[in-house]
Amino acid sequence: MVSQKMRPGLLSAALLLAWSGVACAAPDAAFPAPLGSYGDGGADLWKTLAGRIAAEPFNIVATVIFILAICHTFLASKFLSLSHRYEHEFHALEHEECREEDSHRVARRRDRLRFRTMLFHFLGEVEAIFGIWVIPLAIAIAAFHGWGTMVHYIDGVNYTEPIFVFVVMAVASTKPILRFAEHCLSFFASLGGATPAAWWLSILTIGPLLGSFITEPAAMTICALLLLERFYKLKPSMRLRYATLGLLFVNISVGGTLTHFAAPPVVMVAAKWDWGFLHMLTDFGWKASIGIGISNALFFAAFSKELLALKPHTETTSTERPIPAAITIVHIAVIAWTVLNAHHIALILLGLLFFLAFTVATDRHQSTIQLRSPLLVGFFLAALVIHGGCQQWWIAPVLGSLARWPLMIGSTLLTAVNDNAAITYLATLVPGFTEELKHAVVAGAVTGGGLTVIANAPNPAGQSILQAQFGKDGIHPLGLFLAALIPTIIMGAALMLLP
């Protein structure tokens, strides 16, 4: 007989042995299953998908988790509203007087409210959502194929692009780079007399194109801040406010296509498809520039009377210390180093360490490095790569069955309900894509990046800066969609119809 005292110890030992067996089991190196292993070449689409589910039931589980993650993005604003409600209750309770015997109960309630505030705020972060859903995906992989396979799969994912985007965004969001970009916009605005209309044109034309060099998130930040100061504070009509917001989001989304390193949807395909600077400039960049020019000219003509009637605020003398040119040059050189070594993580991180040391040494001319947005975007892209590897079973036959225009339009519509980097990454999983189809899917992804707040990684930054300018309810999703619709059509036509 085993004594009662020994039973817990034996149970723990048995569980430990069982867990060790699972953890030490040889990983399945063929996970996820290679597309050629299904042997379904030539079958129609639905038979192909049904056969792949029957051959590997985990496929449908992984895709359901992926779809739930996408659905979660639609609920992000609801979670943020819950977070704000709990935060309000927390602050109300914090100032509430209570008797000494009730103090412990009130303290426990404050702790619960604080936890709920932070939990729902995290659940409402659009860029964190796919990372959150990596947890059930990892559990599912371990349940179907063992712990070793899950570790082998996640450990074997290539995280070069997420790390690259994180470093470039962190460097590009620094004070010297932002000040340099602001001076460039100021120069072009001065050509038009530095009127509100001139600033409007300069910010919406030059700002997005600068995003090809200082990254789209950095361009969104500086363009939104300048529009707030130079345009929105002048109280234009609500129609013009939304029209400007739609232009900003769409122009930023396509403005990063002059280079291969500034826009997350382009970064996700550049290395895999061997798209360099010259390819992006000749195949996308000049077309995007023409599309931006046409959209801005059309909206300027439609609102010219109101734009020209806006009166600037009285200029105030800036007391900010000028930044030495040498410091700005070093910042630009670090961005160049990161781009040139985009495929070498060790060199990228060495450059980042040098850069951090340099900012400490020149702290009088620096501001606090903003890491929140770069970390969230990098986290999003890393999680996307993990999810994407398990979606190839259906992405390849579905996208591979579409012709050029249906693929472009489908990519645009999918981008509106999901981040455009997700669409382009999934497209890299399709074997045998022609150059024409590659162009179509990326054109659709960058074209649709302004239709919703979740369509492009920089959009939430622009929304947070300009939210208060659209009334107590903030930016309405339908208002943004309608405002961005015409520029989206113009951009799509420019990218697809120009030779």
N, C-alpha and C positions, 0 to 999 in steps of 0.2 A: 504493500500500500504506500502511495505517495502522500506525505503529510500535507496539510493545508498550507503550511508556511512555504513548502517547496514548490507548490504549483505555480505561483506567479513567476518564480525564477525560471522554471522549466518553460513556461509559456513565452517569456521574454526571449529565452535562448532559441526557442523554435522559430519565433518571428524573426529574430536576428539572422538565423541561418537561412530562412526562406528569402529574406530581403537580400542577403549576400549573394544568394544564388541568382536572383533576378538582376542585381546590379552587375554581377561578374559575367553574366551570360554574354556570349559572343554577339556583337552587334550585327544587324543585317546591313551589310555594305551596299546592297541593292535597293535601299530605301531612299526616296520613293522609287517605285518600279520604273525602269526606263520605258519610254514609249514603245520602243521596238519589241519589248517583251510581251506585249499584248497580242501581237499577231493578228491585228484587225485591219490591215491595210485594204483599202478599196470598199469597205463597208460604208453604208450611209451613216449620217451623223448620229441619229438616235440609236441605231444598233451598236455603233461604236461606243457611245457613252454607257449604254446598258451593259454591254459586254465587259467594259472596264470596271464597272461597279461590281458585277458578279465575280470577276477575277480578283478584285481587291476591295472588299467591303469598306475598308478604312477610307477609301476615296470619298464616299458620300459623307462620312463623318467629318472629315477635314473641310469639305466644302460647306457643310451646314454651319460649322464654326466660323468659317470665313464670311458667310452671308449674315450670321448673327452679329459679327463685328461691324459689317456695313450698316445693318439696322441700328446698331448702337450709335453710329455717327449721327443718325437722324434724331436721336434722343439726347444728344449732348446738351442742348440748350435746356431741356427739362431737368437734367441732373444739376446744371448750374443754378437753375431757379431754386431747386431744393436746397442747394448749398447756401444760397443767399438767405433763404427763409430760416434755416437753422442758425446761420450766423447772426441774424437779427434777433432770434430768440435768445441766443447765447449772450449777446450784449445787453438785452433787456434784463435777463436774469442776473447778470453780473452786477448791475446797479440796484438790484432789488434788495431792500433791507429785510432781514429775517431774524427770527429769534435764535438764540444760541443752540437750542435743542434741534432746530431744523437745519443748522448750518451744514451738517454732514450730508443730509439728503439733497440740499441745494447744490453742494459741491459735486456730488455724484452726477446730478442732472447736468451741470455745466460741463463735466467731463464727457458725458454722452453727446451733448450738443456739439462740443468742439470736435469730437471724433467724426460725427456725421457730417459736419461742415467740411472737413478736410477730405473725407471719403467721397462725398458727392462732387466736390470740386475736382478731384482727380478723375472720377468717372466722366466728368463733363469736359475734360481736356481732349479736344479732337485728335491731337497728335499722339496722345497716350493710349487711345482706344485699341489700336491693333496690338500694341504691346501687352495690354491687359488680357486680350484674347489669346496671346501666346500660351498663357498658363493652361487653359483647358485643352489647347492643341497638344501641348507637351504631355499632359496626362493621358490624352487619347492615344498618342503614339506609344507611350509606355505600356498602356493597357493592351494594345493590339500587337505590338512587336517587341516589347521588353524595354527595360530601362536603358540598357546598353545602346540599343538602336536610337532611342530618343537623344541621348547624350552625343552619340556619334553624328547624328544628323545636325543638331543645333551647333555643335562645335565645328562642323565642317562647312557651315554656311560662310560665304565670302562677304565680309562686312566692310570692304574697302570703300565703297561708295558712301555709306552712312558716315564713316569716320571722316572722309574727305569733305562732305557737305558740312559736318559739324565744325571742322577747323576753319574752312573758308568763311562760313557765316560768323564765327566768333571774331576772326580778324577783321572782316569787312564791317562789322557793327561798331568798331572803335571810333573814338572822337576824331582823330586825324582823317580817317577815310570819309566819315560823314561830313566833316567840315569841307574837305576837298570837293565832294559831290555837291554840296550846297553852293560853293563858289562857282562851280561850273554852271549850275542852274541860274545863279544870280547874273552871270555874264550874259547868258542868252536872254534873260528877262530884261536886262538893261538895254538890249538892242531895240526893244519895243517901248522904251521909256519907263520900264519898271512899273507899269500900271498893273492893276489886278488882272486885267485881261492878258497882258504879256506874261505875268507870272503863271497864270492858268495854262497858257499854251506851253510855256517852258517846262513846267512841272510834268505835264501830261505827255509831252513829246520826248524831251531829253532825258527826264528821270527814268522812264522805263528802259530806254536804251542803255543808260548807265548801268542798269541791273545786269547787263551781260558781262560786266567787269567787276562790280562790287557785290554781286549776287542779288537775286530777286528779293529775298527777305530784307536786305539792307536798303535796296531801292524803295521797297514798299514803306519802310519806316520813315525814311527821309522825305519821300513824296507826300505821305500822309501828314507828317508834322508841318511841312511847308504849306500844304493846302489848308490845314487848320488855321495857320497864322495869316496867310496871305489871301485866303479866299473865304473859307467857311465863317470866320469871325466877322465878315462883312455882311452876314445875314442875307444871302441870296434866296431866291424862291426855292420851295421844296422840290419842284420839278428839276431845277438846275442842280440842286444838291445831289439828287439821285443820279441824274445824267452824268455828273462828274464822277461819282463813285463807281458807276458802271464802266466808264472809260478807264478809270484808274485800275480797277481789278483786271479788266481784259488786257489793257496795254502792258501792265506788269507781267502778266502771264506769257505774252508772246514776246515781250521786249528782251527776255533773257536768252533768246535763241540765236543771237549773233555769235555766241561762243558755246563751247561744249562743257563748261564747268559751272555755270551760274544758275541754271534752272534745274531743280530736282528732277522733273520728268525727263530732261535731256541727259542728266548725269546717269540716270538708271540704265540708259541704253548706249551711251557714247562708247564705253570700253568694249561692250559685247559686240557692237556692230561696227566698231572701228570708225566712229565719226569724230573727226578732229575739228580744229578751228576753221580750216578752209571749207570743209564740207558744210558746217553749220552756217557760215557766212554766205556761201553761194547758194545753198539749197533752201535755207530758211531766213537768214538774217535780213537780206535786202527786201524780201517779200514782206516780212513782218514790219519793217520800217515804212514801207509804202502803205500797208494796212493801217498802221498807227496814224500816219499823216492824213489819210483819207477820212478816217473816223473823227479825228480831232477837227479837221476842216469842216466836216458836215455838222458836227455839234456846235462848233463856233458860229457857223452861219445861222443855225436854228436859234441860238440864244445870244446872238451878237448884240442886240439892243440892250439886254440886261447886263451882259458882261462889260460892255463899254460904259455903262452907267455906274458901275461900282466905283466907289471912291476909297482910296487907300487910307489906312490909319496914319496918323502922324508918325514919321520915322523917329526912332530913339537911337541915340548913339550907343553902339555896342561897347561893353566894358570887358568883353572876353579877351583873354590873353592870346595873341597870335601864335600859331603853331609853327615852329621852324620847318622849313622845307625839307631838311634832312630827315626829320622824324617821319613826315608823310611819305617820303621816298622809301624809307625802311619798311613801313607798313605795306606799301605797294609791292616791294620786293618780296616780302613774306607771302603775299597772295600769289605772286608769280612762282615762287619756289613750290608752293603747295600744288599749283596747277601742273607744273612741269613734272612733279613726282606723284601725280594723282594715283598711280597704281602701286605705290610703294609706301605702305603704312608706316614703317619704321622711320623713313625720311620725313614723312608728313608730321609725325609726332615729335621728332627731333626739332623740326622747324618751329612747331608750336611751343616747345620748351624754351627755345631761344627767344621767341617772341614774348613770352610771359616775362622772362628775365629783363628784356629790353623795356617793356612797359613799366616795370618796377623802377628801373634806373631813370626813366623819363617821366615819372609820375606827375610832375608839375603840369605836363601837357596832355595828360591822359584822363579819361573818366573810367569809372568802374566797368570792366568788361562784362557785357550782358551775355550770360551763358544760358539763360532759361530757354529762349527761343531756339538757339542752335541745338541744345540738348534734346528738346522735345522733337524737333524735326529729325535729328539723327536717330532718336529712339523710334520714331515712326517708321523711318526707312529701314532700319534694322529689323523691326518686327515684320514689316511688309515682305522683306526677303525671306524670312522664315516661313511665313504663311504661303508665299508664292510658290515655293518649291513643291508644296502639296496640292497645288491647283493646276499643275501642268496637264494632268490627265484630261481635263475638259477644256481648258483654255486653248490648247493647241488645235484640236479639231474644230472648235467653234470659230475662233478667229481665222483659222486657216481656210474656212469655207466661205469667207466673205470676200467680195470684190472690192475694188479701190474706194468708190464713193460710199457704199454701205459701211465699210470699215471706218472711214473717216467720220461719218455721221454717228455711227454707233459709239465710237470713241468719245466724241463730243458729248453725247447724251450720258454715257457712263461717267464721264468726268464730273458732270453736274451733281451726281449723287455720291461721288467718291473722289478722293484726292487723285489728281492727274498723274502723279508719280506711280500710283498703284497700277494704272492702266498701262503705262509704257513698260513698267517692269514685267507685268504679265505677258506683254507682247514679246518680250525677249525669250520667253519660254517656248515660243512657236518655232519649230524647225522649218527651214526652207522658205522663210519669208523673203519675197523679192524686195529690191530697193524701193519699188513703187509702193508696195504695201507698208513697208517700214515708214516711209514718208507720210503716208495717209494716217497711220495710227498716231504718230507723234503730232502731226498737224491737228488732228481732232482733239488730242489731249491738251495741247497748249491753247487752242482756240476756245475750248469750253472752260478754261480755268478761271473765268471771271463771273460765271453764271450764279454761283452760290459761294457762301463763305467757306465751305469745306472743300471746294473744288481745287484749290491751290494752296500750298503750305503757307505762303506769306499773307493770305487774306485775313486770317484771324488777327494779325498784328495791325493791319489797316482798320479793321472793324473796331478794335479796342481803342484806337486813337481817335476815330471820328464818330463813334457811337453817339456821344452826347449831342451831336449836331442834328440829330434826326428825331428830336422829341423824346418824351419820357419813355416810350417803348423801344427806342433805339431803331436800328436798321431793320426794316421789314423784309423778309426773304423774297416775297413776291415783287416788291418795289425794286430790289437789287436785280432780280432776274429780268424784269422787263427793261430796266435801264441798260443792262448789259447785252440784251438780245441783238440789237442792231449792230453794235461793234463786233459781236461774236460772228454774225453773218458776214460782215465785211472782212474780218480776219480770215475766216474759213475760205472765202472766195479768193483772197489774195494768196494764201498759201497753196491752194489747190489749182488755181487757174493760171497764175502767172507762170511763164515758162522756166 
